[in-house]
Amino acid sequence: MKSANCFVFTLFIFSFFLLSEDWVNRRGPREDGICNETHWNLKITKESMKVLWQKEVGNGHSAVVVYGNCLYTMGNIKNQDIVYCFDAQTGEEKWKHSYPCKAGSFPGPRSTPTTDGENVYTYSRNGDVFCLDARTGAVKWSKNIVDEWKVTNLMHGISGSPRIFGDVLLLNAGNYGFAFNKKTGEKIWNSDPEKDCGYATPVAFPQGSLEKSLVFAGDGLSYVEVKTGKVIFFFPWKTIYALNASDPVISDNFVLLCSYHEKGSTLIEIQEEKPKVVWDSLDLQSSFSTPVIVDGHIYGFKGSAGEKSIFRCVELKTGKEKWSKSFVYACITAVGNKLLVLDELGKLFVVKASPDGYEEISCCPVFALTKDMRAWTVPILCDGKLYLRNNMGNLLCIELEKI
């Protein structure tokens, strides 16, 4: 009996840690905007919402990443970018690192740090790249790719987050990336710095791969070997002002591209390292909110900040719309078969991820609506804590209850 009890306890502990994953990239451990922690009560209301802690981190749209009990994010105060490390449980500041960076239009950093647990990597709107000690914040190496390699910046500033592939740090810069040795900062390879890089983050393909990446730049999608910079294929996708800002979304061997203005969205299938168009559609036409794919269906937006938008469910393999609803423009994270939807006016919706129709589970205002406040940062759930942030630097940590 004692042996059986030990087995049950061990299984419980093992299951718990499987469910609680470090969130080391902007869109999660698998870069798909999906959290597997389905054992929390997501019916969030004004009355039930428990704010564990909150911080003011400065202007910007950087999300958070979490490794163990350390949380990392960025903001800008008085033309100084600040990288923060907080205790994820208490909000206590462990360290911060600052450097000069003009706040720019729609002020502050857009990218989100990434970490391997040993170091934290950041990428500013003006091309500053830092490798910081994850425990102390000490600078191990730094570059400015705009100054050193004359990389073309974008109208709204560099926005793609850095991405770690083994010992390589890959950035969306030039027409298909810049790669650095993550330990030393030595440049391994680069693409044409004069070309527009686009606003998206590099994504591994296949999912979990450390060898190859999709880089969504201003002129299109490149599939590259991370260690060598060899382009396996290029898929043209040119948009006005290089506004390719939604990350490529991967489901098995399918890749969804979604942009604004004239392009809309396209699903391509990659077979034998060659792309094939499955469908094109204007039903999903999003300026920067990246869709999510749950059980063969896409959930995303047609629209942009500051205008009327449409929230849609589209069948992945056909592009056929299953339902649509007028909505304030928002960012989405999936948690099992539920969607966390934070609209730009500061309301958090929990919606069932179902092709049968729009079904709202709860709605809760989380940020006070003011003239200049906008919530354009993706919500993140990690280890039972929900992190929400707005452009003015209000960072909330909401503690959820187990179900």
C-alpha positions as CSV (number, residue, x, y, z in Angstrom):
1,M,0.0,0.0,0.0
2,K,2.8,2.4,0.9
3,S,4.4,1.7,-2.5
4,A,1.2,2.4,-4.3
5,N,0.7,5.7,-2.4
6,C,4.3,6.7,-3.4
7,F,3.5,5.9,-7.0
8,V,0.3,8.0,-7.0
9,F,2.2,10.9,-5.3
10,T,5.0,10.7,-7.9
11,L,2.6,10.6,-10.7
12,F,0.8,13.7,-9.3
13,I,4.0,15.7,-9.0
14,F,5.1,14.6,-12.5
15,S,1.8,15.6,-14.0
16,F,1.9,19.0,-12.3
17,F,5.3,19.8,-13.7
18,L,4.2,18.7,-17.2
19,L,1.3,21.1,-17.0
20,S,3.4,24.0,-15.8
21,E,5.9,25.0,-18.5
22,D,8.4,27.8,-18.6
23,W,7.2,30.5,-21.0
24,V,10.5,31.4,-22.6
25,N,9.2,32.9,-25.9
26,R,6.7,35.6,-26.6
27,R,4.1,33.1,-27.8
28,G,5.1,30.3,-25.5
29,P,7.3,27.2,-25.4
30,R,6.0,25.9,-28.8
31,E,5.6,29.4,-30.3
32,D,2.0,28.7,-31.1
33,G,0.2,31.0,-28.6
34,I,-1.1,27.9,-26.7
35,C,-0.8,27.2,-23.0
36,N,-1.4,23.6,-21.8
37,E,-2.3,24.6,-18.2
38,T,-6.0,23.7,-18.3
39,H,-6.4,23.1,-14.6
40,W,-7.1,26.7,-13.7
41,N,-10.5,28.5,-13.4
42,L,-10.6,30.9,-16.3
43,K,-14.0,32.4,-15.5
44,I,-12.5,35.8,-14.7
45,T,-14.8,38.6,-13.5
46,K,-14.3,41.9,-11.8
47,E,-15.5,40.4,-8.5
48,S,-13.4,37.2,-8.7
49,M,-10.2,38.7,-10.2
50,K,-7.3,38.4,-7.6
51,V,-4.4,40.7,-8.4
52,L,-1.4,39.1,-6.9
53,W,0.9,42.0,-7.7
54,Q,1.3,44.9,-10.2
55,K,4.2,47.0,-11.5
56,E,4.8,50.1,-13.6
57,V,7.5,49.2,-16.1
58,G,7.3,52.1,-18.6
59,N,5.9,52.6,-22.0
60,G,5.9,49.7,-24.5
61,H,4.3,46.5,-25.7
62,S,6.8,43.9,-24.5
63,A,5.1,40.8,-23.1
64,V,6.7,38.7,-20.3
65,V,8.7,35.5,-20.4
66,V,9.0,33.3,-17.3
67,Y,11.8,30.8,-16.4
68,G,11.4,29.1,-13.1
69,N,10.5,31.9,-10.7
70,C,12.0,34.7,-12.7
71,L,10.0,36.9,-15.0
72,Y,11.5,39.2,-17.6
73,T,10.0,42.1,-19.5
74,M,10.9,45.6,-21.0
75,G,9.7,49.2,-20.9
76,N,10.8,52.7,-21.7
77,I,11.0,55.6,-19.3
78,K,12.3,59.0,-20.4
79,N,14.1,57.6,-23.5
80,Q,15.7,54.8,-21.5
81,D,14.8,51.2,-22.3
82,I,14.7,49.2,-19.1
83,V,15.0,45.4,-18.9
84,Y,13.4,44.0,-15.7
85,C,13.7,40.8,-13.8
86,F,10.9,40.2,-11.2
87,D,10.1,37.4,-8.9
88,A,7.2,35.8,-10.6
89,Q,5.4,35.0,-7.3
90,T,5.8,38.3,-5.4
91,G,6.7,40.9,-8.1
92,E,9.8,41.8,-6.2
93,E,12.4,43.4,-8.4
94,K,15.5,41.2,-8.7
95,W,17.4,43.5,-11.1
96,K,17.1,45.9,-14.0
97,H,19.3,47.1,-16.8
98,S,18.8,50.3,-18.7
99,Y,20.3,51.9,-21.8
100,P,19.5,55.0,-24.0
101,C,16.8,54.4,-26.6
102,K,14.4,56.9,-27.9
103,A,10.8,56.0,-27.1
104,G,9.7,56.7,-30.7
105,S,6.2,56.6,-32.1
106,F,3.7,54.5,-30.1
107,P,6.4,54.8,-27.4
108,G,8.6,52.0,-26.1
109,P,9.9,48.5,-27.0
110,R,7.7,46.2,-29.0
111,S,9.8,43.0,-28.7
112,T,9.8,40.6,-25.8
113,P,12.9,39.1,-24.2
114,T,13.8,35.5,-24.5
115,T,15.9,33.3,-22.2
116,D,17.6,30.0,-21.9
117,G,17.7,30.2,-18.1
118,E,21.4,31.2,-18.2
119,N,21.1,34.4,-20.2
120,V,18.4,36.8,-21.2
121,Y,18.4,38.3,-24.8
122,T,16.7,41.5,-25.8
123,Y,16.2,43.5,-29.0
124,S,15.3,47.2,-29.1
125,R,13.2,49.1,-31.6
126,N,16.5,50.9,-32.7
127,G,18.6,47.7,-33.1
128,D,20.2,47.3,-29.7
129,V,20.9,43.6,-28.9
130,F,21.8,42.6,-25.4
131,C,22.9,39.3,-23.7
132,L,22.4,39.7,-20.0
133,D,23.1,37.3,-17.2
134,A,19.7,35.9,-16.2
135,R,20.6,36.0,-12.4
136,T,22.3,39.4,-12.1
137,G,21.5,41.4,-15.2
138,A,25.2,41.9,-15.9
139,V,25.9,42.6,-19.6
140,K,27.8,39.7,-21.3
141,W,27.8,41.2,-24.7
142,S,25.9,43.8,-26.7
143,K,25.5,45.1,-30.3
144,N,23.6,47.7,-32.2
145,I,22.9,46.1,-35.7
146,V,21.6,49.4,-37.1
147,D,24.9,51.2,-36.3
148,E,27.3,48.3,-36.9
149,W,25.8,46.8,-40.1
150,K,23.5,49.6,-41.3
151,V,20.4,47.4,-40.9
152,T,17.3,49.3,-42.3
153,N,15.0,50.2,-39.4
154,L,11.2,50.3,-39.9
155,M,8.6,53.0,-39.8
156,H,7.4,51.9,-36.4
157,G,10.7,50.5,-35.2
158,I,12.1,47.0,-35.0
159,S,9.5,44.7,-33.3
160,G,10.3,41.1,-33.8
161,S,11.5,39.3,-30.7
162,P,14.9,37.5,-30.5
163,R,14.8,33.7,-30.9
164,I,17.2,31.1,-29.6
165,F,18.1,28.0,-31.7
166,G,20.6,26.0,-29.7
167,D,23.7,28.1,-29.6
168,V,22.4,30.6,-32.2
169,L,20.5,33.8,-31.6
170,L,18.4,34.6,-34.6
171,L,16.9,38.1,-35.3
172,N,14.5,39.3,-37.9
173,A,16.8,41.8,-39.6
174,G,17.6,42.3,-43.3
175,N,15.5,40.3,-45.7
176,Y,15.9,36.9,-44.0
177,G,17.7,37.4,-40.7
178,F,20.9,38.0,-38.7
179,A,22.4,35.2,-36.7
180,F,24.8,35.5,-33.7
181,N,26.6,33.1,-31.5
182,K,24.5,33.4,-28.4
183,K,27.4,33.0,-26.0
184,T,30.0,35.4,-27.6
185,G,27.9,37.7,-29.7
186,E,30.0,36.9,-32.8
187,K,28.0,37.3,-36.0
188,I,27.6,34.0,-37.8
189,W,25.8,35.2,-40.9
190,N,23.5,37.9,-42.2
191,S,21.1,38.7,-45.0
192,D,20.9,42.0,-47.0
193,P,20.8,44.7,-44.3
194,E,19.3,47.2,-46.7
195,K,16.1,45.2,-47.1
196,D,13.0,45.7,-44.8
197,C,12.9,43.1,-42.1
198,G,9.2,43.1,-41.2
199,Y,7.8,43.1,-37.6
200,A,7.4,39.4,-36.9
201,T,9.4,37.0,-34.8
202,P,11.4,34.0,-36.3
203,V,9.6,30.7,-35.8
204,A,11.0,27.2,-35.8
205,F,9.7,24.9,-38.5
206,P,9.0,22.1,-37.9
207,Q,7.8,23.0,-34.4
208,G,10.6,22.4,-31.9
209,S,13.3,22.3,-34.5
210,L,16.7,23.9,-33.6
211,E,17.9,23.6,-37.2
212,K,15.5,25.6,-39.4
213,S,13.4,28.7,-39.1
214,L,10.7,30.7,-40.9
215,V,11.6,34.4,-41.1
216,F,8.7,36.7,-42.1
217,A,10.3,39.8,-43.5
218,G,9.0,42.8,-45.4
219,D,9.0,41.1,-48.8
220,G,8.0,37.6,-47.8
221,L,8.7,34.4,-46.0
222,S,12.1,32.8,-46.0
223,Y,12.8,29.3,-44.8
224,V,16.4,29.2,-43.6
225,E,19.0,26.9,-42.1
226,V,19.8,28.6,-38.8
227,K,23.5,27.6,-38.6
228,T,24.4,28.6,-42.2
229,G,21.9,31.1,-43.4
230,K,21.1,29.0,-46.4
231,V,17.7,29.9,-47.8
232,I,15.7,26.8,-48.5
233,F,12.9,28.6,-50.2
234,F,11.5,32.1,-50.4
235,F,7.7,32.7,-50.6
236,P,6.9,36.3,-51.8
237,W,4.5,38.3,-49.6
238,K,5.1,42.0,-50.0
239,T,2.9,44.4,-48.1
240,I,2.7,48.2,-47.9
241,Y,5.2,49.6,-45.4
242,A,6.6,46.1,-44.8
243,L,3.7,45.5,-42.4
244,N,4.2,41.8,-41.9
245,A,3.7,41.8,-38.1
246,S,1.8,38.6,-37.2
247,D,4.1,35.7,-36.6
248,P,3.8,32.7,-39.0
249,V,1.4,30.2,-37.3
250,I,2.3,26.5,-37.6
251,S,0.1,23.4,-37.5
252,D,1.9,20.2,-38.5
253,N,3.2,21.0,-42.0
254,F,0.8,23.9,-42.6
255,V,1.9,27.6,-42.2
256,L,-0.6,30.5,-41.9
257,L,0.5,33.9,-43.0
258,C,-1.6,36.9,-42.0
259,S,-1.1,40.5,-42.8
260,Y,-3.0,43.8,-43.2
261,H,-4.1,45.9,-46.1
262,E,-4.3,44.1,-49.5
263,K,-2.9,40.7,-48.5
264,G,-5.2,39.2,-45.9
265,S,-4.1,35.6,-45.2
266,T,-2.7,32.6,-47.0
267,L,-2.3,29.0,-45.8
268,I,0.7,27.2,-47.3
269,E,1.6,23.6,-47.0
270,I,5.3,22.7,-46.9
271,Q,6.1,19.3,-48.4
272,E,9.7,18.2,-49.2
273,E,10.8,21.7,-48.2
274,K,8.7,23.4,-50.9
275,P,5.7,25.7,-50.3
276,K,2.3,25.1,-51.9
277,V,-0.7,27.5,-51.5
278,V,-3.7,25.8,-50.1
279,W,-6.0,28.9,-50.0
280,D,-6.0,32.7,-49.9
281,S,-8.6,34.8,-48.0
282,L,-9.4,38.3,-46.9
283,D,-11.5,37.1,-44.0
284,L,-8.4,37.3,-41.7
285,Q,-6.6,40.5,-42.3
286,S,-4.8,41.5,-39.1
287,S,-2.2,44.3,-38.6
288,F,-0.3,42.7,-35.7
289,S,-2.5,40.3,-33.6
290,T,-1.3,36.8,-34.4
291,P,-4.1,34.2,-34.8
292,V,-4.1,30.9,-32.9
293,I,-5.0,27.4,-34.2
294,V,-7.0,25.1,-32.0
295,D,-8.4,21.7,-33.1
296,G,-8.1,22.5,-36.8
297,H,-9.7,25.9,-36.6
298,I,-8.1,29.4,-36.8
299,Y,-9.2,32.1,-34.3
300,G,-8.2,35.6,-35.3
301,F,-9.1,39.1,-36.4
302,K,-9.8,41.1,-39.5
303,G,-8.9,44.7,-38.6
304,S,-6.4,46.9,-36.8
305,A,-6.0,49.1,-33.8
306,G,-8.4,52.0,-33.5
307,E,-10.9,50.7,-36.0
308,K,-13.9,48.4,-36.0
309,S,-12.8,44.8,-36.3
310,I,-14.2,41.3,-36.7
311,F,-13.4,38.3,-34.6
312,R,-13.5,35.2,-36.8
313,C,-13.3,31.4,-36.6
314,V,-12.1,29.9,-39.9
315,E,-11.6,26.2,-40.8
316,L,-7.8,25.6,-41.2
317,K,-7.7,23.4,-44.2
318,T,-10.4,25.1,-46.3
319,G,-10.4,28.7,-45.2
320,K,-14.2,28.6,-44.7
321,E,-15.6,30.9,-42.1
322,K,-17.4,29.1,-39.3
323,W,-18.5,32.2,-37.4
324,S,-17.8,35.9,-37.0
325,K,-18.5,38.7,-34.5
326,S,-17.9,42.4,-34.4
327,F,-15.2,43.1,-31.8
328,V,-12.7,45.6,-30.5
329,Y,-9.3,44.7,-31.9
330,A,-7.5,42.3,-29.5
331,C,-4.7,39.8,-28.9
332,I,-5.3,36.1,-28.2
333,T,-3.7,33.2,-26.3
334,A,-5.3,29.8,-26.2
335,V,-5.6,27.7,-23.1
336,G,-6.8,24.2,-24.0
337,N,-10.2,24.8,-25.6
338,K,-10.6,28.3,-24.3
339,L,-9.3,31.7,-25.6
340,L,-7.9,34.5,-23.6
341,V,-8.8,37.6,-25.6
342,L,-7.4,41.0,-24.4
343,D,-8.9,43.9,-26.4
344,E,-7.1,47.2,-26.9
345,L,-9.5,49.0,-24.5
346,G,-8.4,46.8,-21.6
347,K,-11.2,44.2,-21.4
348,L,-10.3,40.5,-21.0
349,F,-12.7,38.1,-22.6
350,V,-12.6,34.3,-22.0
351,V,-14.2,32.6,-25.0
352,K,-14.8,29.0,-25.9
353,A,-12.7,27.8,-28.8
354,S,-15.4,26.1,-30.8
355,P,-16.4,26.3,-34.5
356,D,-20.0,26.0,-33.4
357,G,-20.4,29.7,-32.6
358,Y,-19.1,32.5,-30.4
359,E,-19.6,31.6,-26.8
360,E,-18.4,34.0,-24.1
361,I,-17.5,32.5,-20.7
362,S,-16.6,35.7,-19.0
363,C,-15.7,39.4,-19.5
364,C,-13.7,41.6,-17.1
365,P,-12.3,45.1,-17.4
366,V,-8.7,44.9,-16.3
367,F,-7.3,48.3,-17.2
368,A,-9.0,51.7,-16.7
369,L,-9.8,53.2,-20.1
370,T,-8.1,56.5,-20.6
371,K,-7.4,58.6,-23.7
372,D,-3.9,57.2,-24.3
373,M,-4.3,53.7,-22.9
374,R,-4.1,50.8,-25.3
375,A,-3.6,47.1,-24.5
376,W,-1.8,45.6,-27.5
377,T,0.2,42.9,-25.7
378,V,-0.6,39.3,-25.8
379,P,-2.0,37.8,-22.5
380,I,0.2,35.1,-20.9
381,L,-0.7,32.3,-18.5
382,C,2.2,30.6,-16.8
383,D,2.1,28.5,-13.6
384,G,-1.3,29.6,-12.6
385,K,-0.5,33.3,-13.0
386,L,-2.0,35.4,-15.7
387,Y,0.1,38.4,-16.9
388,L,-1.5,41.4,-18.6
389,R,0.1,44.6,-19.8
390,N,-0.8,47.8,-21.5
391,N,1.1,50.4,-23.5
392,M,1.5,52.7,-20.5
393,G,3.5,50.1,-18.6
394,N,0.8,48.8,-16.2
395,L,1.8,45.1,-15.6
396,L,-0.7,43.0,-13.7
397,C,-0.2,39.5,-12.3
398,I,-3.5,37.8,-11.6
399,E,-3.6,34.6,-9.5
400,L,-5.9,31.9,-10.7
401,E,-7.6,29.2,-8.7
402,K,-7.3,25.5,-9.5
403,I,-10.4,23.6,-10.7
